[in-house]
Amino acid sequence: MLAQSASRSQHNDSNSWAKPHSVLENLQGSVDKLSHTLNALQGSVELLQPSTKDFTRLKQVMQFQRQYDLVSEKDIKAAQSQIAQDIRPQIDKLLSDAEGAMTKLMSEERELEATVEKQEEELKVQQSKYTGSQRHGMLHDRMKQGDQDKSDPDAIESMRRIKNLKLKKDSLIRSIEDRSEEIERKEHQLRKLQGDSVRMQQIKQSTTMEGTAQESPLQQRKRQLMAELATIELKLSQKQKAIKSQRPNHSSTMVDVSKDQKPSRRRKFMEADMDGSLGNDEPHWMFYPQHLRFIQGVLERICDSSYRGDPRILKELESQGRKYLQQIQKARTTISTVSQTDRKQWKRHSVKQMKVMCKILFPDGTVGTTMGRIIEMLFCDDSTKKDGSSQKSQDDEMMIDILERGVPVKVLAREFPPAQERRHNLQKAIQILSDIGVIETLQEVDDDHDESAPGEMIIRVKGVESILQE
């Protein structure tokens, strides 16, 4: 409509400007155009009014956030069983009351029937005494005798008794009918209660059978974890026996390392070990326990002023050094061939369990998934944690603790772009892990660069520190 009016006005304008007009004609054309514009605006307002009439209420409704709670089938069955347990005593009580009432009504019915039969027999006997002829004769005699003969006591008493018996019979019949209706109603209630009781028993039996037949997911998970724990303990005992059997006998000249003496200067990082030989609070190494005391003895003998380089002592020193190097090589081979494979498998399994636990504990959105990925990156031993900027040798890589090294923030930013924060919720996941004491945020400064330069922000497992033994 608006387009047609606009095209029509444009056509009129072209026709009007084709020839010269006076001032009044020009003003008249302007007035016409203004009236057309006002009509168009009025039509627009009329179209918008029904559309925006309920806008205030819709705005108020959209501000509310509705939340729905889901109830599992297990909770429903538990509630049904609880209701059945609560209602069962009341149903039993109602059934007992109904049975007692029915017994009482039946006894009353039998008594009433016996009374009615007795009264009917008495009535028949009384009626048999007075035949039809006798009654007419008695009535004729009474009419003749007049007012004196009207008050015959036996006849009046018998008539009164007959009338009373009829009234009583009618009342008894009505009471029997009422009692029968009440009995039918009670029987209907009893059948209904019995049906409810049977249904409750069936529900209880089905709930009991399902409870015995099906275990809850938590119990199944617990049994699975117990089986895995037993398997790991069995493997652990087997590996310990294998390590003990492969461990050679040490020389009698070497003694155990004392805990109070300082070990040789080397950098060692504490990491959990499956056989319990590493990762304890005390710094010791179960695979070669005598090497530190031997080196200290060599240093003391070299630093002794009375040492003159006896060939016998030098030969003994060379022999002990060769034994020491051979022992280190054997122990290192044992670690790499026996323990390292099981340790990696155990670590992968633990990381997988931690990821599953994060998803279970934080099911809202993608927070649990993001937390599991952060934990996987923290415990991962690949070379991508350092942004791929420098490739280190294998020996240097072994000396760096992956837990202490952490993950740079820029690596996390590449996998979780800040522009998509609402999708992956990285900041929320980091905040939750920091609040529960799992991770910490640090600033790493490179010693080769200027100390005043800003360091790199990293995220690592909280409480993991290197131990420098001197």
C-alpha positions in Angstrom: 0.0 0.0 0.0 2.8 2.4 0.9 4.7 1.5 -2.2 1.7 2.2 -4.4 1.0 5.5 -2.8 4.6 6.5 -3.2 4.7 5.5 -6.9 1.4 7.4 -7.4 2.7 10.5 -5.7 5.9 10.3 -7.8 3.9 10.1 -11.0 1.8 13.1 -10.0 5.0 15.0 -9.2 6.4 14.3 -12.7 3.2 15.4 -14.3 2.9 18.5 -12.1 6.5 19.6 -12.8 6.1 19.1 -16.5 4.3 22.4 -16.9 4.6 25.7 -15.0 2.3 26.3 -12.0 1.4 29.2 -9.9 2.2 29.6 -6.2 -1.2 28.5 -5.0 -1.0 25.4 -7.2 2.4 24.5 -5.8 1.2 25.0 -2.2 -1.8 22.8 -3.0 0.5 20.1 -4.3 2.6 20.3 -1.1 -0.5 20.1 1.1 -1.6 17.0 -0.9 1.8 15.3 -0.4 1.8 16.2 3.3 -1.7 14.7 3.7 -0.5 11.5 1.9 2.5 11.3 4.2 0.3 11.7 7.3 -2.1 9.0 6.0 0.9 6.7 5.5 2.2 7.4 9.0 -1.3 6.8 10.4 -1.5 3.5 8.7 2.0 2.5 10.1 0.9 3.5 13.6 -2.3 1.4 13.2 -0.2 -1.6 12.1 2.3 -1.2 15.0 -0.3 -0.8 17.7 -1.6 -4.4 17.7 2.0 -5.7 17.3 3.3 -3.8 20.3 0.2 -3.9 22.5 1.5 -6.7 24.7 5.1 -5.7 24.5 5.4 -4.8 28.2 4.1 -8.1 29.4 6.3 -10.1 27.0 9.3 -8.1 28.2 8.5 -9.0 31.8 7.9 -12.7 30.9 11.2 -12.9 29.0 13.1 -11.7 32.1 12.2 -14.9 34.0 14.3 -18.0 33.8 12.5 -21.2 34.2 14.4 -24.1 35.6 13.3 -27.7 35.5 14.5 -30.6 37.7 14.6 -34.1 36.4 13.7 -37.0 38.7 15.3 -40.3 37.9 13.5 -43.6 37.7 15.4 -44.9 40.7 14.2 -41.9 42.9 10.6 -42.6 41.7 10.8 -46.2 42.6 12.4 -45.4 46.0 9.5 -42.9 46.7 6.9 -45.5 45.7 8.5 -48.1 48.0 8.6 -45.5 50.8 4.9 -44.6 50.3 4.0 -48.3 50.2 5.8 -48.9 53.5 4.0 -45.9 55.0 0.5 -46.8 53.7 0.8 -50.6 54.5 0.0 -50.3 58.2 -3.0 -48.1 57.6 -4.3 -50.4 54.9 -3.9 -53.4 57.2 -5.8 -51.5 60.0 -8.6 -50.5 57.6 -8.9 -54.1 56.4 -9.1 -55.4 60.0 -11.8 -52.8 60.8 -13.8 -53.7 57.7 -13.6 -57.4 58.6 -14.8 -56.7 62.1 -17.6 -54.5 60.9 -18.7 -57.2 58.4 -18.6 -59.9 61.1 -20.7 -57.7 63.3 -23.2 -56.9 60.6 -23.5 -60.6 59.6 -24.2 -61.5 63.2 -26.9 -58.8 63.5 -28.4 -60.0 60.2 -28.7 -63.5 61.5 -30.3 -62.3 64.7 -32.8 -60.2 62.8 -33.7 -63.1 60.5 -34.2 -65.3 63.5 -36.4 -62.7 65.2 -38.5 -62.2 62.0 -39.0 -65.9 61.6 -40.0 -66.3 65.2 -42.5 -63.4 65.0 -43.9 -64.8 61.7 -44.5 -68.1 63.4 -46.3 -66.5 66.3 -48.4 -64.5 63.9 -49.4 -67.6 62.0 -50.4 -69.3 65.3 -52.5 -66.3 66.4 -54.2 -66.1 63.0 -55.0 -69.9 63.0 -56.9 -69.5 66.3 -59.4 -67.1 64.8 -61.2 -68.3 61.6 -63.3 -66.2 59.4 -66.6 -67.3 60.8 -65.6 -66.8 64.4 -64.4 -63.3 63.6 -67.8 -62.4 61.9 -69.7 -63.9 64.9 -67.6 -62.1 67.4 -68.1 -58.8 65.5 -71.9 -59.4 65.3 -72.1 -60.1 69.0 -70.1 -57.0 69.8 -72.3 -54.8 67.8 -75.4 -56.1 69.6 -74.0 -55.8 73.0 -73.3 -52.1 72.5 -70.7 -50.0 74.2 -70.2 -52.5 77.0 -69.4 -55.4 74.6 -67.0 -53.1 72.6 -64.3 -53.2 75.2 -63.6 -56.9 75.0 -60.0 -57.1 76.5 -58.8 -60.2 74.6 -59.9 -59.0 71.2 -58.5 -55.5 71.7 -55.2 -56.9 73.0 -54.9 -59.4 70.1 -55.6 -56.7 67.5 -53.1 -54.4 69.1 -50.5 -57.1 69.1 -51.2 -57.9 65.4 -50.8 -54.3 64.5 -47.6 -53.9 66.5 -46.2 -57.1 64.9 -46.9 -55.8 61.4 -45.2 -52.5 62.2 -42.3 -54.3 63.7 -42.1 -56.5 60.6 -42.0 -53.6 58.3 -39.3 -51.9 60.3 -37.3 -55.1 60.4 -37.6 -55.4 56.6 -36.4 -51.9 56.1 -33.5 -52.4 58.5 -32.5 -55.6 56.7 -32.5 -53.7 53.4 -30.4 -50.9 54.9 -28.0 -53.5 56.4 -27.7 -55.3 53.1 -26.9 -52.1 51.3 -24.3 -51.2 53.9 -22.8 -54.7 53.6 -22.5 -54.3 49.8 -20.8 -51.0 50.3 -18.4 -52.4 52.8 -17.7 -55.4 50.5 -16.9 -53.0 47.7 -14.5 -51.0 49.9 -13.0 -54.3 51.1 -12.4 -55.5 47.5 -10.8 -52.1 46.6 -8.5 -52.2 49.7 -7.5 -55.8 48.8 -6.7 -54.7 45.3 -4.6 -51.8 46.6 -2.8 -54.2 49.0 -2.1 -56.6 46.2 -0.7 -53.8 44.0 1.5 -52.5 46.9 2.8 -56.0 47.5 3.6 -56.4 43.7 5.4 -53.0 43.7 7.4 -53.9 46.8 8.4 -57.3 45.3 9.3 -55.8 42.0 11.4 -53.1 43.8 13.1 -55.8 45.9 13.8 -57.9 42.8 15.2 -55.0 40.8 17.3 -53.9 43.8 18.8 -57.4 44.0 19.1 -58.0 40.3 20.5 -54.6 39.3 23.2 -52.7 41.2 23.5 -49.0 41.2 26.1 -47.4 38.9 28.1 -46.3 42.0 28.3 -49.9 43.3 29.3 -51.2 39.8 32.0 -48.5 39.6 33.2 -49.4 43.1 33.5 -53.1 42.2 35.3 -52.3 39.0 37.8 -50.0 40.8 38.4 -52.7 43.5 39.1 -55.3 40.7 41.5 -52.9 39.1 43.2 -52.2 42.4 43.7 -55.9 43.0 45.2 -56.3 39.5 47.6 -53.4 40.1 48.6 -54.8 43.5 49.3 -58.2 41.9 51.4 -56.7 39.1 53.2 -54.6 41.7 54.2 -57.6 43.7 55.3 -59.4 40.6 57.4 -56.5 39.5 59.0 -56.1 42.9 59.9 -59.8 42.9 61.4 -59.5 39.4 63.4 -56.4 40.4 64.7 -58.2 43.6 65.7 -61.2 41.6 67.5 -59.2 38.9 69.3 -57.0 41.4 72.9 -58.1 41.8 74.7 -58.5 45.1 76.7 -55.5 46.1 80.2 -55.5 47.2 80.9 -55.9 50.9 83.1 -52.8 50.8 80.0 -50.6 50.1 77.7 -49.6 52.9 74.2 -48.1 53.1 73.8 -44.4 52.6 73.0 -42.5 55.8 70.1 -40.1 55.7 71.9 -37.3 57.5 74.8 -37.0 55.0 74.7 -34.9 51.9 74.4 -36.7 48.6 76.3 -35.9 45.5 75.4 -32.6 43.7 72.8 -33.5 41.1 69.3 -32.3 40.2 66.6 -34.8 41.0 62.8 -34.4 40.6 60.3 -36.3 42.8 57.8 -38.3 40.9 55.4 -41.0 42.0 56.8 -44.5 41.4 54.8 -47.7 41.3 57.2 -49.8 43.5 57.4 -47.2 46.2 61.1 -46.7 45.8 60.8 -43.1 44.5 58.7 -40.2 45.5 59.0 -40.5 49.3 59.7 -37.7 51.6 63.3 -38.8 52.3 65.8 -38.4 49.4 67.1 -41.9 48.7 67.4 -44.2 45.7 66.6 -47.8 46.3 68.2 -49.1 43.0 71.8 -48.1 44.0 72.0 -47.4 47.7 75.8 -47.4 48.2 77.1 -45.0 45.5 77.0 -41.8 47.6 79.0 -43.3 50.5 81.6 -44.7 48.0 82.1 -41.3 46.3 82.4 -39.6 49.7 85.0 -42.2 50.8 87.0 -41.5 47.6 86.8 -37.7 48.2 88.0 -38.1 51.8 90.9 -40.3 50.7 91.9 -37.9 47.9 91.7 -34.8 50.2 93.7 -36.5 52.9 97.1 -34.9 53.3 98.7 -38.3 54.0 97.6 -39.7 50.7 100.8 -40.4 48.6 99.3 -42.3 45.6 99.8 -45.9 46.6 99.5 -48.1 43.5 97.5 -50.6 45.5 94.9 -48.0 46.6 94.7 -46.6 43.0 94.1 -50.0 41.7 91.4 -50.6 44.3 89.8 -47.3 43.4 89.8 -48.2 39.7 88.2 -51.5 40.5 85.5 -49.9 42.7 84.8 -47.3 40.1 84.3 -50.0 37.4 81.9 -51.9 39.7 80.0 -48.7 40.4 79.6 -47.8 36.7 78.5 -51.4 36.0 76.0 -51.3 38.8 74.5 -48.0 37.5 74.2 -49.4 34.0 72.4 -52.5 35.2 70.1 -50.6 37.4 69.3 -48.1 34.7 68.5 -50.9 32.3 66.2 -52.4 34.9 64.4 -49.1 35.3 63.9 -48.6 31.6 62.9 -52.2 30.8 60.8 -53.2 33.9 59.3 -50.1 35.5 59.0 -47.5 32.9 56.4 -49.2 30.7 54.1 -50.0 33.7 54.6 -46.5 35.1 53.4 -44.9 31.8 50.4 -47.2 31.6 49.5 -46.4 35.2 49.8 -42.7 34.6 47.7 -42.8 31.5 45.0 -44.8 33.3 45.1 -42.3 36.2 44.7 -39.3 33.9 41.8 -41.0 32.2 40.1 -41.6 35.5 40.7 -38.0 36.6 39.0 -36.8 33.3 36.0 -39.0 33.9 35.8 -37.7 37.5 35.9 -34.1 36.3 33.0 -34.7 34.0 31.0 -36.4 36.7 31.6 -33.7 39.4 31.0 -30.8 37.0 28.4 -31.8 34.5 27.2 -28.2 33.7 28.2 -27.1 30.2 31.7 -27.9 29.2 33.5 -27.0 32.4 34.2 -30.7 33.3 35.5 -31.5 29.8 37.8 -28.4 29.9 39.1 -29.3 33.4 39.9 -32.9 32.2 41.8 -31.5 29.2 43.9 -29.2 31.4 44.8 -32.1 33.7 45.7 -34.2 30.7 48.0 -31.4 29.3 49.6 -31.0 32.8 50.5 -34.7 33.1 51.4 -35.2 29.4 55.1 -35.8 28.7 55.1 -34.7 25.0 57.4 -31.9 23.7 54.5 -29.5 22.8 54.3 -28.0 26.2 57.2 -25.6 25.4 55.5 -24.3 22.3 58.0 -26.3 20.1 60.4 -23.4 20.2 63.4 -25.4 21.3 64.1 -29.2 20.9 66.1 -30.6 23.7 68.1 -33.7 23.7 66.8 -36.9 25.2 69.0 -36.7 28.3 68.0 -33.1 29.0 64.4 -34.0 28.6 64.7 -36.8 31.2 66.1 -34.4 33.7 63.1 -32.0 33.4 60.1 -32.8 35.6 56.9 -32.4 33.6 54.9 -31.7 36.6 57.1 -28.8 37.7 57.4 -27.5 34.1 53.7 -26.9 33.7 51.8 -25.6 30.6 52.3 -22.1 29.2 49.2 -20.0 29.0 49.7 -19.3 25.3 49.5 -23.0 24.6 46.1 -23.1 26.4 45.0 -20.0 24.4 45.7 -21.8 21.1 43.6 -24.8 22.1 41.0 -22.7 23.9 40.6 -19.4 22.0 39.6 -16.5 24.2 37.0 -15.4 21.7 35.1 -18.7 22.4 35.2 -18.4 26.2 31.5 -18.9 26.5 31.8 -22.3 24.7 34.7 -23.9 26.5 34.7 -21.9 29.9 38.5 -22.0 30.3 38.7 -19.3 32.9 36.0 -20.9 35.1 37.8 -24.3 34.9 41.1 -22.7 35.9 39.4 -20.9 38.7 37.8 -24.1 40.1 41.1 -26.1 39.9 42.9 -23.2 41.7 40.2 -23.0 44.4 40.4 -26.7 45.2 44.2 -26.6 45.3 45.1 -28.6 42.2 46.9 -26.1 40.1 48.7 -22.8 40.5 49.6 -19.9 38.1 53.3 -18.8 38.1 55.5 -16.4 36.0 58.5 -18.2 34.5 61.6 -16.0 33.8 64.4 -17.3 31.6 67.9 -16.9 33.0 69.4 -16.3 29.6 67.3 -13.2 29.0 67.0 -9.9 30.8 65.6 -10.2 34.3 63.5 -7.0 33.8 61.7 -8.6 30.8 58.3 -10.0 31.5 58.3 -13.7 32.0 56.0 -16.3 30.6 52.8 -17.2 32.5 52.5 -21.0 33.2 50.1 -23.2 34.9 51.4 -26.2 36.8 50.4 -28.7 39.5 50.4 -27.1 42.9 53.0 -28.2 45.4 55.4 -29.9 43.0 59.0 -28.6 43.7 62.4 -29.8 42.6 64.9 -31.0 45.1 68.5 -30.0 44.5 70.8 -32.4 46.4 74.2 -31.3 47.2 
